[in-house]
Amino acid sequence: MDKTTNARKESASSLFTQAGLTQITKNTYEQKQIEKSL
């Protein structure tokens, strides 16, 4: 039981981290595009 719960927490947190990194990368890219067009 504990192992399953722990594995779920870990995969959820890694998914959350991946989503966060993707969002940061996207924001950085958009920022660079905006700077180019100015």
PyMOL Python script that loads the backbone (N, CA, C, O; Angstrom):
from pymol import cmd

cmd.read_pdbstr("""\
ATOM      1  N   MET A   1       0.841  -1.207   0.000  1.00  0.00           N
ATOM      2  CA  MET A   1       0.000   0.000   0.000  1.00  0.00           C
ATOM      3  C   MET A   1       0.880   1.263   0.000  1.00  0.00           C
ATOM      4  O   MET A   1       0.695   2.150  -0.833  1.00  0.00           O
ATOM      5  N   ASP A   2       1.824   1.337   0.924  1.00  0.00           N
ATOM      6  CA  ASP A   2       2.689   2.516   1.017  1.00  0.00           C
ATOM      7  C   ASP A   2       3.486   2.732  -0.264  1.00  0.00           C
ATOM      8  O   ASP A   2       3.612   3.860  -0.742  1.00  0.00           O
ATOM      9  N   LYS A   3       4.020   1.653  -0.814  1.00  0.00           N
ATOM     10  CA  LYS A   3       4.825   1.786  -2.038  1.00  0.00           C
ATOM     11  C   LYS A   3       3.998   2.371  -3.175  1.00  0.00           C
ATOM     12  O   LYS A   3       4.473   3.234  -3.914  1.00  0.00           O
ATOM     13  N   THR A   4       2.776   1.906  -3.314  1.00  0.00           N
ATOM     14  CA  THR A   4       1.913   2.400  -4.384  1.00  0.00           C
ATOM     15  C   THR A   4       1.618   3.883  -4.203  1.00  0.00           C
ATOM     16  O   THR A   4       1.689   4.659  -5.156  1.00  0.00           O
ATOM     17  N   THR A   5       1.289   4.268  -2.988  1.00  0.00           N
ATOM     18  CA  THR A   5       0.991   5.670  -2.700  1.00  0.00           C
ATOM     19  C   THR A   5       2.207   6.539  -2.984  1.00  0.00           C
ATOM     20  O   THR A   5       2.087   7.621  -3.559  1.00  0.00           O
ATOM     21  N   ASN A   6       3.381   6.058  -2.578  1.00  0.00           N
ATOM     22  CA  ASN A   6       4.614   6.811  -2.786  1.00  0.00           C
ATOM     23  C   ASN A   6       4.914   6.954  -4.270  1.00  0.00           C
ATOM     24  O   ASN A   6       5.289   8.032  -4.732  1.00  0.00           O
ATOM     25  N   ALA A   7       4.749   5.872  -5.013  1.00  0.00           N
ATOM     26  CA  ALA A   7       5.007   5.910  -6.459  1.00  0.00           C
ATOM     27  C   ALA A   7       4.056   6.897  -7.124  1.00  0.00           C
ATOM     28  O   ALA A   7       4.456   7.635  -8.024  1.00  0.00           O
ATOM     29  N   ARG A   8       2.818   6.914  -6.693  1.00  0.00           N
ATOM     30  CA  ARG A   8       1.847   7.857  -7.254  1.00  0.00           C
ATOM     31  C   ARG A   8       2.265   9.296  -6.971  1.00  0.00           C
ATOM     32  O   ARG A   8       2.206  10.154  -7.851  1.00  0.00           O
ATOM     33  N   LYS A   9       2.681   9.545  -5.755  1.00  0.00           N
ATOM     34  CA  LYS A   9       3.124  10.903  -5.396  1.00  0.00           C
ATOM     35  C   LYS A   9       4.308  11.312  -6.261  1.00  0.00           C
ATOM     36  O   LYS A   9       4.360  12.437  -6.758  1.00  0.00           O
ATOM     37  N   GLU A  10       5.260  10.398  -6.440  1.00  0.00           N
ATOM     38  CA  GLU A  10       6.455  10.720  -7.221  1.00  0.00           C
ATOM     39  C   GLU A  10       6.105  11.006  -8.670  1.00  0.00           C
ATOM     40  O   GLU A  10       6.606  11.970  -9.250  1.00  0.00           O
ATOM     41  N   SER A  11       5.246  10.177  -9.264  1.00  0.00           N
ATOM     42  CA  SER A  11       4.912  10.405 -10.669  1.00  0.00           C
ATOM     43  C   SER A  11       4.096  11.678 -10.821  1.00  0.00           C
ATOM     44  O   SER A  11       4.255  12.401 -11.805  1.00  0.00           O
ATOM     45  N   ALA A  12       3.231  11.961  -9.868  1.00  0.00           N
ATOM     46  CA  ALA A  12       2.456  13.199  -9.923  1.00  0.00           C
ATOM     47  C   ALA A  12       3.383  14.405  -9.817  1.00  0.00           C
ATOM     48  O   ALA A  12       3.206  15.392 -10.532  1.00  0.00           O
ATOM     49  N   SER A  13       4.367  14.328  -8.931  1.00  0.00           N
ATOM     50  CA  SER A  13       5.265  15.470  -8.763  1.00  0.00           C
ATOM     51  C   SER A  13       6.172  15.631  -9.971  1.00  0.00           C
ATOM     52  O   SER A  13       6.521  16.756 -10.326  1.00  0.00           O
ATOM     53  N   SER A  14       6.568  14.522 -10.618  1.00  0.00           N
ATOM     54  CA  SER A  14       7.407  14.662 -11.805  1.00  0.00           C
ATOM     55  C   SER A  14       6.587  15.205 -12.974  1.00  0.00           C
ATOM     56  O   SER A  14       7.106  15.958 -13.799  1.00  0.00           O
ATOM     57  N   LEU A  15       5.323  14.830 -13.049  1.00  0.00           N
ATOM     58  CA  LEU A  15       4.449  15.396 -14.084  1.00  0.00           C
ATOM     59  C   LEU A  15       4.280  16.894 -13.854  1.00  0.00           C
ATOM     60  O   LEU A  15       4.309  17.687 -14.795  1.00  0.00           O
ATOM     61  N   PHE A  16       4.104  17.265 -12.591  1.00  0.00           N
ATOM     62  CA  PHE A  16       3.940  18.671 -12.243  1.00  0.00           C
ATOM     63  C   PHE A  16       5.192  19.457 -12.617  1.00  0.00           C
ATOM     64  O   PHE A  16       5.107  20.557 -13.162  1.00  0.00           O
ATOM     65  N   THR A  17       6.357  18.880 -12.317  1.00  0.00           N
ATOM     66  CA  THR A  17       7.626  19.532 -12.646  1.00  0.00           C
ATOM     67  C   THR A  17       7.768  19.691 -14.153  1.00  0.00           C
ATOM     68  O   THR A  17       8.167  20.750 -14.637  1.00  0.00           O
ATOM     69  N   GLN A  18       7.439  18.631 -14.895  1.00  0.00           N
ATOM     70  CA  GLN A  18       7.530  18.691 -16.357  1.00  0.00           C
ATOM     71  C   GLN A  18       6.615  19.781 -16.903  1.00  0.00           C
ATOM     72  O   GLN A  18       7.010  20.546 -17.784  1.00  0.00           O
ATOM     73  N   ALA A  19       5.406  19.850 -16.385  1.00  0.00           N
ATOM     74  CA  ALA A  19       4.463  20.870 -16.840  1.00  0.00           C
ATOM     75  C   ALA A  19       5.006  22.259 -16.539  1.00  0.00           C
ATOM     76  O   ALA A  19       4.888  23.170 -17.359  1.00  0.00           O
ATOM     77  N   GLY A  20       5.600  22.419 -15.366  1.00  0.00           N
ATOM     78  CA  GLY A  20       6.180  23.703 -14.988  1.00  0.00           C
ATOM     79  C   GLY A  20       7.323  24.098 -15.904  1.00  0.00           C
ATOM     80  O   GLY A  20       7.418  25.250 -16.328  1.00  0.00           O
ATOM     81  N   LEU A  21       8.200  23.133 -16.212  1.00  0.00           N
ATOM     82  CA  LEU A  21       9.329  23.428 -17.100  1.00  0.00           C
ATOM     83  C   LEU A  21       8.842  23.767 -18.499  1.00  0.00           C
ATOM     84  O   LEU A  21       9.375  24.669 -19.144  1.00  0.00           O
ATOM     85  N   THR A  22       7.834  23.046 -18.968  1.00  0.00           N
ATOM     86  CA  THR A  22       7.285  23.317 -20.293  1.00  0.00           C
ATOM     87  C   THR A  22       6.725  24.729 -20.351  1.00  0.00           C
ATOM     88  O   THR A  22       6.930  25.444 -21.332  1.00  0.00           O
ATOM     89  N   GLN A  23       6.019  25.130 -19.303  1.00  0.00           N
ATOM     90  CA  GLN A  23       5.432  26.466 -19.243  1.00  0.00           C
ATOM     91  C   GLN A  23       6.526  27.532 -19.249  1.00  0.00           C
ATOM     92  O   GLN A  23       6.408  28.540 -19.946  1.00  0.00           O
ATOM     93  N   ILE A  24       7.590  27.311 -18.472  1.00  0.00           N
ATOM     94  CA  ILE A  24       8.698  28.278 -18.420  1.00  0.00           C
ATOM     95  C   ILE A  24       9.355  28.400 -19.787  1.00  0.00           C
ATOM     96  O   ILE A  24       9.627  29.507 -20.253  1.00  0.00           O
ATOM     97  N   THR A  25       9.610  27.267 -20.429  1.00  0.00           N
ATOM     98  CA  THR A  25      10.239  27.265 -21.753  1.00  0.00           C
ATOM     99  C   THR A  25       9.373  28.028 -22.741  1.00  0.00           C
ATOM    100  O   THR A  25       9.876  28.826 -23.532  1.00  0.00           O
ATOM    101  N   LYS A  26       8.069  27.780 -22.695  1.00  0.00           N
ATOM    102  CA  LYS A  26       7.134  28.445 -23.596  1.00  0.00           C
ATOM    103  C   LYS A  26       7.145  29.954 -23.350  1.00  0.00           C
ATOM    104  O   LYS A  26       7.186  30.739 -24.298  1.00  0.00           O
ATOM    105  N   ASN A  27       7.108  30.357 -22.082  1.00  0.00           N
ATOM    106  CA  ASN A  27       7.127  31.784 -21.755  1.00  0.00           C
ATOM    107  C   ASN A  27       8.410  32.448 -22.234  1.00  0.00           C
ATOM    108  O   ASN A  27       8.378  33.557 -22.769  1.00  0.00           O
ATOM    109  N   THR A  28       9.535  31.772 -22.043  1.00  0.00           N
ATOM    110  CA  THR A  28      10.830  32.321 -22.475  1.00  0.00           C
ATOM    111  C   THR A  28      10.839  32.497 -23.982  1.00  0.00           C
ATOM    112  O   THR A  28      11.284  33.524 -24.493  1.00  0.00           O
ATOM    113  N   TYR A  29      10.342  31.487 -24.691  1.00  0.00           N
ATOM    114  CA  TYR A  29      10.303  31.542 -26.154  1.00  0.00           C
ATOM    115  C   TYR A  29       9.418  32.696 -26.620  1.00  0.00           C
ATOM    116  O   TYR A  29       9.797  33.458 -27.510  1.00  0.00           O
ATOM    117  N   GLU A  30       8.248  32.818 -26.017  1.00  0.00           N
ATOM    118  CA  GLU A  30       7.337  33.904 -26.384  1.00  0.00           C
ATOM    119  C   GLU A  30       7.970  35.264 -26.094  1.00  0.00           C
ATOM    120  O   GLU A  30       7.824  36.200 -26.881  1.00  0.00           O
ATOM    121  N   GLN A  31       8.659  35.369 -24.985  1.00  0.00           N
ATOM    122  CA  GLN A  31       9.329  36.618 -24.619  1.00  0.00           C
ATOM    123  C   GLN A  31      10.359  36.999 -25.687  1.00  0.00           C
ATOM    124  O   GLN A  31      10.451  38.162 -26.081  1.00  0.00           O
ATOM    125  N   LYS A  32      11.132  36.010 -26.151  1.00  0.00           N
ATOM    126  CA  LYS A  32      12.143  36.275 -27.178  1.00  0.00           C
ATOM    127  C   LYS A  32      11.489  36.708 -28.482  1.00  0.00           C
ATOM    128  O   LYS A  32      11.999  37.594 -29.167  1.00  0.00           O
ATOM    129  N   GLN A  33      10.362  36.091 -28.831  1.00  0.00           N
ATOM    130  CA  GLN A  33       9.649  36.468 -30.053  1.00  0.00           C
ATOM    131  C   GLN A  33       9.152  37.914 -29.959  1.00  0.00           C
ATOM    132  O   GLN A  33       9.206  38.663 -30.934  1.00  0.00           O
ATOM    133  N   ILE A  34       8.674  38.290 -28.787  1.00  0.00           N
ATOM    134  CA  ILE A  34       8.180  39.660 -28.566  1.00  0.00           C
ATOM    135  C   ILE A  34       9.336  40.649 -28.701  1.00  0.00           C
ATOM    136  O   ILE A  34       9.191  41.692 -29.339  1.00  0.00           O
ATOM    137  N   GLU A  35      10.478  40.325 -28.104  1.00  0.00           N
ATOM    138  CA  GLU A  35      11.635  41.220 -28.176  1.00  0.00           C
ATOM    139  C   GLU A  35      12.103  41.395 -29.623  1.00  0.00           C
ATOM    140  O   GLU A  35      12.498  42.492 -30.017  1.00  0.00           O
ATOM    141  N   LYS A  36      12.061  40.324 -30.410  1.00  0.00           N
ATOM    142  CA  LYS A  36      12.479  40.402 -31.814  1.00  0.00           C
ATOM    143  C   LYS A  36      11.576  41.345 -32.603  1.00  0.00           C
ATOM    144  O   LYS A  36      12.039  42.102 -33.456  1.00  0.00           O
ATOM    145  N   SER A  37      10.278  41.286 -32.302  1.00  0.00           N
ATOM    146  CA  SER A  37       9.334  42.072 -33.094  1.00  0.00           C
ATOM    147  C   SER A  37       9.312  43.549 -32.701  1.00  0.00           C
ATOM    148  O   SER A  37       8.724  44.362 -33.413  1.00  0.00           O
ATOM    149  N   LEU A  38       9.937  43.907 -31.588  1.00  0.00           N
ATOM    150  CA  LEU A  38       9.935  45.318 -31.163  1.00  0.00           C
ATOM    151  C   LEU A  38      10.897  46.165 -31.993  1.00  0.00           C
ATOM    152  O   LEU A  38      11.015  47.368 -31.764  1.00  0.00           O
TER     153      LEU A  38
END
""", "prot")
cmd.dss("prot")
cmd.show_as("cartoon", "prot")
cmd.util.cbc("prot")
cmd.orient("prot")
